[in-house]
Amino acid sequence: MITFLEGCLEIKQPARVVLNVSGVGYEVFIPLSSYDRLPTPGQTARILTYDCIREDDHLLFGFMTEAERTVFLLLLNVSGIGPKIAMSALSGLSVRDIKQAIVEGDVKRLSSISGVGKKMAERIVVELRDRLSAGEALEAVAGAQDDAPADQRAKDAVLALISLGYKQADAWKMARAALAALPETAATEDLIRAALTSK
């Protein structure tokens, strides 16, 4: 298994690069998120890789960050998703956006990925929501910065519920129910209490 490649960046294109490693040119397919982080051609680059070997194919997929590779591998665990769709996901959404959509069950956002329909988006949520660690869920939930105050209170309540040991999906359901039942002026603490008593 090839874990990473380091060498001179010969060709740089939005979906692929060619890396010269000691005189051997490796073609590596990359998402747009990695393309933006690459140096200019002629400079040295270090690319994390996933080595995909099949009966009739041998492809290298590359990433500039470990977070990108981790999400790519996570998506490959979903039935019906191959490397191309996983790369499309990373090209269409940021790592944080993908995690946040999974945690929040945002099927509409996941459906915006090229090659992903509503059913597949639902499958991604169902199969991956509980595979994200509590830390990843906290990071994803805290990721959005331009939300309305009510949404931010719900996010803060979800963070608290996850830290108390609730699964992400349950925490979101509890927080949303509490938000709907309480007045708009309710504080985050009130949301948490209401969520816990409604369980």
C-alpha positions in Angstrom: 0.0 0.0 0.0 1.3 3.4 -1.0 0.6 5.8 1.9 2.2 9.0 0.5 4.3 10.2 -2.4 6.9 13.0 -2.3 8.5 14.5 -5.3 8.5 17.2 -8.0 5.1 18.3 -9.1 5.3 17.9 -12.9 1.6 18.4 -13.9 -1.1 20.1 -11.9 -4.7 20.0 -13.1 -7.9 20.4 -11.1 -8.6 16.6 -11.0 -5.2 15.1 -11.4 -1.5 15.6 -10.9 1.7 13.9 -12.0 4.4 13.6 -9.4 8.0 12.8 -10.3 9.4 10.6 -7.6 13.0 9.7 -8.3 12.4 9.6 -12.1 9.1 7.7 -11.9 5.9 9.7 -12.8 2.9 8.9 -10.7 -0.5 10.0 -11.9 -2.7 10.8 -8.9 -6.3 11.8 -8.9 -7.2 14.6 -6.5 -10.3 16.5 -5.3 -10.6 20.2 -5.8 -10.0 20.8 -2.1 -6.5 19.4 -2.5 -5.8 21.2 -5.8 -6.1 24.5 -4.0 -3.3 23.5 -1.5 -0.8 22.3 -4.1 2.4 24.2 -4.9 3.1 25.4 -8.4 4.5 22.9 -10.9 8.3 22.4 -10.5 8.2 22.5 -6.7 8.3 19.6 -4.3 4.9 18.3 -3.1 4.0 15.6 -0.6 0.7 13.9 -1.3 -1.1 11.4 1.0 -2.5 8.6 -1.1 -5.1 5.8 -1.3 -4.0 3.0 -3.5 -7.0 1.5 -5.3 -6.3 -1.9 -6.9 -8.9 -3.7 -8.8 -8.9 -6.6 -11.3 -8.7 -4.3 -14.3 -7.4 -1.1 -12.8 -4.7 0.4 -10.5 -5.4 4.0 -9.5 -3.9 6.4 -7.0 -6.1 9.0 -5.2 -4.3 11.8 -3.5 -5.0 14.3 -0.7 -3.2 17.2 0.9 -4.6 16.6 4.4 -5.3 13.6 6.5 -8.8 14.9 7.1 -9.6 14.6 3.4 -8.3 11.1 3.2 -10.2 10.1 6.3 -13.5 11.3 4.9 -12.8 9.7 1.6 -12.2 6.3 3.3 -15.3 6.8 5.4 -17.4 7.4 2.3 -16.0 4.3 0.7 -17.6 2.2 3.5 -21.1 3.2 2.2 -22.6 0.6 -0.1 -22.8 2.0 -3.6 -20.1 4.6 -3.2 -16.8 4.1 -5.0 -13.7 6.3 -5.3 -15.2 8.6 -8.0 -18.2 9.6 -6.0 -16.1 10.0 -2.8 -13.8 12.3 -4.8 -16.8 14.2 -6.1 -18.0 14.7 -2.5 -14.6 16.2 -1.5 -14.7 18.4 -4.6 -18.2 19.7 -4.0 -18.2 20.1 -0.2 -15.5 20.8 2.4 -14.6 18.1 4.9 -16.4 20.0 7.6 -19.5 20.5 5.5 -19.6 16.7 4.7 -19.3 15.9 8.4 -21.8 18.5 9.4 -24.3 17.2 6.8 -23.9 13.7 8.1 -24.3 14.7 11.8 -27.4 16.9 11.0 -28.9 14.4 8.6 -28.9 17.0 5.9 -29.9 14.9 2.9 -30.5 17.9 0.7 -26.9 19.1 1.1 -25.5 15.6 0.5 -27.7 15.2 -2.6 -26.0 18.3 -4.1 -22.9 16.1 -4.6 -22.5 15.0 -8.2 -23.5 11.3 -8.5 -25.4 11.3 -5.2 -29.2 11.1 -5.3 -31.6 11.3 -2.4 -31.5 7.6 -1.6 -27.8 7.5 -1.6 -27.6 10.6 0.6 -30.0 9.0 3.1 -27.8 5.9 3.1 -24.7 8.1 3.8 -26.5 9.6 6.8 -27.7 6.2 8.2 -24.5 4.3 7.7 -22.0 7.1 8.8 -23.7 9.2 11.4 -22.7 7.0 14.3 -19.3 6.2 12.8 -18.1 9.8 13.4 -16.4 10.1 16.7 -17.8 12.4 19.4 -14.9 14.8 18.7 -15.6 14.9 15.0 -19.3 15.4 15.7 -18.5 18.3 18.0 -16.2 19.8 15.4 -18.8 19.5 12.7 -21.6 20.9 14.8 -19.5 23.9 15.9 -18.3 24.4 12.3 -21.0 26.7 10.9 -20.4 30.3 11.8 -23.1 32.3 10.1 -26.2 30.6 11.6 -29.1 32.3 13.2 -29.0 32.6 17.0 -31.7 30.0 17.4 -29.6 27.5 15.3 -26.5 28.4 17.4 -28.4 27.6 20.6 -29.5 24.3 19.2 -25.9 23.5 18.2 -24.6 24.4 21.6 -27.3 22.2 23.2 -26.3 19.3 20.8 -22.6 19.7 21.9 -23.7 19.4 25.5 -25.9 16.4 24.9 -23.1 14.6 22.9 -20.7 15.3 25.7 -23.2 13.7 28.1 -23.0 10.5 26.0 -26.0 10.8 23.6 -25.6 9.8 20.0 -25.4 12.6 17.4 -28.8 11.6 15.8 -30.6 11.5 19.2 -29.0 14.7 20.4 -30.2 16.6 17.3 -33.8 15.2 17.7 -33.8 16.2 21.3 -32.5 19.7 20.7 -34.9 20.3 17.8 -37.9 19.2 19.9 -36.8 21.4 22.8 -36.3 24.3 20.4 -39.8 23.9 19.0 -41.4 23.7 22.4 -39.7 26.7 24.1 -40.0 30.4 23.4 -37.5 32.1 21.2 -36.0 33.9 24.2 -35.1 30.6 25.9 -31.4 30.2 26.8 -29.2 27.3 25.8 -29.4 26.0 29.4 -33.2 25.9 29.1 -32.9 24.0 25.8 -30.6 21.4 27.4 -32.9 20.9 30.4 -36.0 20.6 28.1 -34.2 18.1 25.9 -33.1 16.0 28.8 -36.6 15.9 30.4 -38.3 15.1 27.1 -36.1 12.0 26.6 
